[in-house]
């Protein structure tokens, strides 16, 4: 304390202009990706009960939605599909006329400047709700790889800008990279869900995507929450197989993992602020227990401060409006 009063830390906190001048971490609208849930049919806009303000859309309503998203300055959306028909091998996932393939074409025609990222997984398309082919009650890693590669390729053929495998099968990035390259999509990037944890925070998403497993759970292929060294191995492996960007999911409960990945790898890093994070804040805000705007912007700042370059968030549209008014 010998330097007091010459050094007063509060001097630079006195006004908003001073605070902004020395602010170390800035969240920008250009950092955000907005998730969209797409269903088959027409003129469908269904609110998701556990995620107030988030909807399932049919493809014919997407042009209006993506126009609004692009005008807000949000650079990208990530798509999740809910098909009418499901089967044991998730064949709707790699159908050229599937729900996501049609949605990609619709969006790129309506708003070509908006980046379209597609989630590559089978859980929304399988009758059992697991992320791969089930053999004798167990998800068969290697039998699943071909189907994931076919899915990613069909998305690229439809016009997807980025494919994002979220299944957590070993070797899927390599399988997808080979399929894309062999079919002329050398420039289609892969955003790998590299460190995806078997989290309880996914509950509302499973309602939204109708992807709850019909038996067991996903802990044999998604990561065990206590592990962070394993996350670094997963990221390293995905990069070695050809990932262009990597992701940590969920975001807020895994800020330490985001920081460790940031400090270890010089690759673009995404963090997914998942459905449970959204639902908790929304519920508390609706009860008047939290200032929704402040808590969301503080949370996004924490995620970026931890090291994320890209944040996937259901609050992207609200955040874009709030950031523009600061």
C-alpha positions in Angstrom: 0.0 0.0 0.0 3.0 2.3 0.0 2.1 3.6 -3.5 -1.3 4.9 -2.3 -2.6 7.5 -3.1 -0.4 8.0 -6.2 -1.7 4.7 -7.7 -5.5 4.6 -7.6 -7.0 1.7 -9.6 -10.4 3.3 -9.6 -9.3 6.3 -11.7 -9.9 4.3 -14.9 -13.3 3.1 -13.8 -14.8 6.5 -13.1 -16.8 6.9 -16.3 -18.1 4.6 -19.1 -15.8 6.3 -21.6 -12.8 5.6 -19.5 -13.9 2.0 -18.8 -14.4 1.4 -22.5 -11.0 2.9 -23.4 -9.1 0.4 -21.3 -11.4 -2.6 -21.7 -9.4 -5.7 -22.3 -12.0 -8.0 -23.9 -14.6 -7.0 -26.5 -17.5 -9.1 -27.6 -18.6 -8.2 -31.1 -21.6 -9.3 -33.2 -19.1 -10.8 -35.7 -18.1 -13.3 -33.1 -21.5 -14.9 -32.9 -23.2 -17.9 -34.6 -27.0 -18.3 -34.3 -28.5 -21.9 -34.1 -31.6 -22.7 -36.2 -33.8 -25.7 -35.9 -35.4 -26.8 -39.2 -38.4 -29.1 -39.7 -40.1 -30.5 -42.7 -43.4 -29.1 -43.9 -44.5 -25.5 -44.6 -45.6 -22.5 -42.7 -44.3 -24.0 -39.4 -43.0 -21.9 -36.6 -43.1 -23.8 -33.3 -41.8 -22.3 -30.1 -39.7 -24.7 -28.0 -41.2 -25.0 -24.6 -38.0 -25.2 -22.6 -36.3 -22.5 -24.7 -38.7 -19.5 -24.8 -38.1 -17.3 -27.8 -36.4 -20.1 -29.8 -38.4 -21.8 -32.6 -38.5 -24.7 -35.1 -38.9 -23.4 -38.6 -40.0 -25.0 -41.9 -37.7 -24.1 -44.8 -40.2 -21.8 -46.5 -40.0 -19.4 -43.5 -36.2 -19.3 -43.3 -35.7 -16.5 -45.9 -37.3 -14.0 -43.6 -35.5 -15.2 -40.5 -32.0 -15.3 -42.1 -32.6 -11.8 -43.6 -33.2 -10.5 -40.1 -30.1 -12.4 -38.8 -27.9 -11.0 -41.6 -29.1 -7.4 -41.1 -28.2 -7.7 -37.4 -24.6 -8.3 -38.5 -24.5 -11.9 -37.3 -22.1 -13.6 -39.8 -23.3 -17.3 -39.6 -26.0 -19.7 -38.6 -25.7 -23.4 -37.6 -28.4 -25.7 -38.7 -30.1 -28.7 -36.9 -32.7 -30.8 -38.7 -35.7 -32.6 -37.5 -37.0 -35.1 -40.1 -40.4 -36.5 -40.4 -39.1 -40.1 -40.7 -36.4 -41.7 -38.7 -34.8 -45.1 -39.0 -32.0 -47.2 -37.5 -29.3 -45.8 -39.7 -30.4 -42.1 -39.9 -30.9 -42.2 -43.6 -32.6 -38.8 -43.7 -29.3 -37.3 -42.6 -27.6 -37.9 -45.9 -30.7 -37.7 -48.2 -29.9 -35.1 -50.9 -33.5 -33.9 -50.4 -33.3 -34.0 -46.6 -34.5 -31.3 -44.3 -31.0 -29.8 -43.8 -30.0 -30.1 -47.5 -33.2 -28.2 -48.5 -32.6 -25.6 -45.8 -29.1 -24.9 -46.9 -30.2 -24.3 -50.5 -33.0 -22.0 -49.3 -30.7 -19.9 -47.1 -27.9 -19.6 -49.7 -30.4 -18.5 -52.3 -32.1 -16.0 -50.0 -29.0 -14.6 -48.2 -25.8 -15.8 -50.0 -23.5 -13.7 -47.8 -24.6 -15.4 -44.6 -22.4 -18.3 -43.7 -24.2 -21.6 -43.3 -22.7 -24.1 -40.9 -24.3 -27.6 -40.7 -24.2 -29.9 -37.7 -23.1 -33.3 -38.8 -24.6 -36.0 -36.6 -27.1 -38.8 -36.8 -28.9 -38.4 -33.4 -31.8 -36.3 -34.8 -32.3 -38.8 -37.6 -32.1 -42.2 -35.9 -35.1 -44.0 -34.4 -33.0 -44.8 -31.3 -31.7 -41.3 -30.8 -28.0 -42.2 -30.7 -25.3 -40.5 -32.8 -24.3 -43.5 -34.8 -25.1 -47.0 -35.9 -26.1 -49.3 -33.0 -24.9 -52.9 -33.0 -25.9 -55.2 -30.1 -26.8 -52.2 -28.0 -23.5 -50.3 -28.5 -22.8 -47.5 -30.9 -20.4 -48.9 -33.5 -17.7 -46.3 -34.1 -16.3 -47.5 -37.5 -19.7 -48.4 -39.1 -20.8 -44.8 -38.3 -17.9 -43.1 -40.0 -19.1 -43.8 -43.6 -22.6 -42.4 -42.8 -21.1 -39.2 -41.2 -18.9 -38.7 -44.2 -21.9 -39.1 -46.5 -23.9 -36.6 -44.5 -21.1 -34.0 -44.5 -20.7 -34.5 -48.3 -24.4 -34.0 -48.9 -24.3 -30.8 -46.9 -21.4 -29.5 -48.9 -23.1 -30.4 -52.2 -26.2 -28.5 -51.1 -24.0 -25.4 -50.5 -23.0 -25.5 -46.9 -20.0 -23.2 -46.1 -18.8 -25.2 -43.1 -19.5 -28.7 -41.8 -19.4 -29.3 -38.1 -19.3 -33.0 -36.9 -20.7 -33.3 -33.4 -21.0 -37.0 -33.0 -17.7 -37.7 -31.1 -16.8 -40.8 -33.0 -13.1 -41.5 -33.2 -11.7 -40.8 -36.7 -14.7 -38.9 -38.1 -12.8 -35.7 -39.0 -10.4 -37.8 -41.2 -13.3 -39.7 -42.8 -15.1 -36.4 -43.6 -12.0 -34.7 -44.9 -11.3 -37.5 -47.3 -14.9 -37.6 -48.5 -14.9 -33.9 -49.1 -11.5 -33.8 -50.9 -12.3 -36.8 -53.1 -15.4 -35.1 -54.3 -13.9 -31.7 -55.1 -14.8 -29.9 -51.8 -11.2 -29.2 -50.8 -12.1 -25.7 -49.6 -15.0 -26.7 -47.4 -13.8 -26.1 -43.8 -14.5 -28.5 -40.9 -15.4 -27.1 -37.5 -14.9 -30.1 -35.2 -16.8 -30.5 -32.0 -13.5 -31.5 -30.6 -14.1 -31.4 -26.8 -17.8 -32.2 -26.5 -18.8 -33.3 -23.0 -21.5 -35.7 -21.9 -23.3 -32.8 -20.2 -26.6 -32.4 -18.3 -26.9 -29.0 -19.9 -28.2 -30.4 -23.2 -31.7 -31.2 -21.9 -33.6 -28.4 -23.7 -31.8 -29.1 -27.0 -33.0 -32.7 -26.9 -36.6 -31.5 -26.8 -35.9 -29.0 -29.6 -34.2 -31.6 -31.8 -36.3 -34.6 -30.7 -33.0 -36.4 -30.2 -33.2 -38.0 -26.7 -31.7 -41.5 -26.7 -34.3 -44.2 -26.5 -32.0 -46.3 -24.3 -28.8 -45.7 -22.3 -27.0 -42.4 -22.7 -24.1 -40.9 -24.7 -21.3 -41.2 -22.1 -19.5 -44.0 -24.1 -18.7 -41.5 -26.8 -19.0 -38.0 -25.4 -16.4 -36.8 -22.9 -16.4 -37.4 -19.2 -16.9 -33.9 -17.5 -14.1 -34.3 -15.0 -11.4 -34.6 -17.7 -9.4 -31.7 -19.2 -6.2 -33.4 -20.3 -8.3 -35.7 -22.4 -9.8 -32.6 -24.1 -6.4 -31.6 -25.3 -5.8 -35.0 -26.8 -9.2 -34.8 -28.5 -8.4 -31.4 -30.0 -4.9 -32.5 -31.0 -6.4 -35.6 -32.8 -9.0 -33.6 -34.7 -6.4 -31.1 -35.8 -4.2 -33.9 -37.0 -7.1 -35.4 -39.0 -7.8 -32.1 -40.8 -10.0 -29.9 -38.7 -9.8 -26.2 -39.6 -11.5 -25.0 -36.4 -12.2 -26.7 -33.1 -14.9 -26.3 -30.5 -15.5 -26.8 -26.8 -19.0 -27.6 -25.7 -20.7 -26.6 -23.4 -19.2 -23.2 -22.8 -19.8 -21.6 -19.4 -19.2 -24.7 -17.2 -16.0 -25.4 -19.2 -14.3 -22.0 -19.3 -11.2 -23.7 -17.9 -11.1 -26.1 -20.8 -11.6 -23.2 -23.3 -8.6 -21.5 -21.7 -6.4 -24.6 -21.8 -7.2 -25.3 -25.5 -6.6 -21.6 -26.3 -3.2 -21.7 -24.6 -2.2 -25.0 -26.3 -3.4 -24.7 -29.9 -3.1 -21.8 -32.3 -6.3 -22.7 -34.1 -9.6 -20.8 -34.4 -11.6 -21.8 -31.3 -15.4 -21.9 -31.0 -17.4 -22.4 -27.8 -21.1 -23.5 -27.8 -23.2 -21.8 -25.1 -25.7 -24.6 -25.0 -29.5 -24.9 -24.5 -29.3 -25.4 -20.7 -27.3 -22.2 -20.3 -29.9 -20.3 -22.3 -32.8 -21.9 -20.5 -31.5 -21.1 -17.0 -30.9 -17.4 -17.8 -34.2 -17.1 -19.6 -36.1 -18.7 -16.7 -34.5 -16.5 -14.1 -35.0 -13.4 -16.2 -38.7 -14.2 -16.7 -39.0 -14.4 -12.9 -37.3 -11.0 -12.5 -34.4 -12.6 -10.7 -31.7 -11.5 -13.2 -31.1 -8.5 -15.5 -31.2 -10.5 -18.8 -29.3 -8.1 -20.9 -26.5 -7.6 -18.4 -26.1 -11.3 -17.5 -26.0 -12.4 -21.2 -23.4 -9.8 -22.2 -21.4 -10.7 -19.1 -21.6 -14.4 -19.9 -20.5 -13.8 -23.5 -17.6 -11.7 -22.3 -16.5 -14.5 -19.9 -16.5 -17.0 -22.8 -14.5 -14.7 -25.0 -12.1 -13.8 -22.2 -11.5 -17.5 -21.6 -10.2 -17.7 -25.2 -13.0 -18.4 -27.6 -12.9 -16.6 -31.0 -16.4 -17.8 -32.0 -19.4 -18.2 -29.8 -22.5 -20.2 -30.8 -25.4 -18.9 -28.7 -29.2 -18.8 -28.8 -28.9 -15.3 -27.5 -27.1 -14.1 -30.7 -30.0 -12.1 -32.0 -30.6 -10.3 -28.7 -26.9 -9.9 -28.1 -26.5 -8.3 -31.5 -29.2 -5.7 -30.7 -27.8 -5.0 -27.3 -24.2 -4.7 -28.6 -25.3 -2.2 -31.2 -26.9 0.0 -28.5 -23.8 0.1 -26.2 
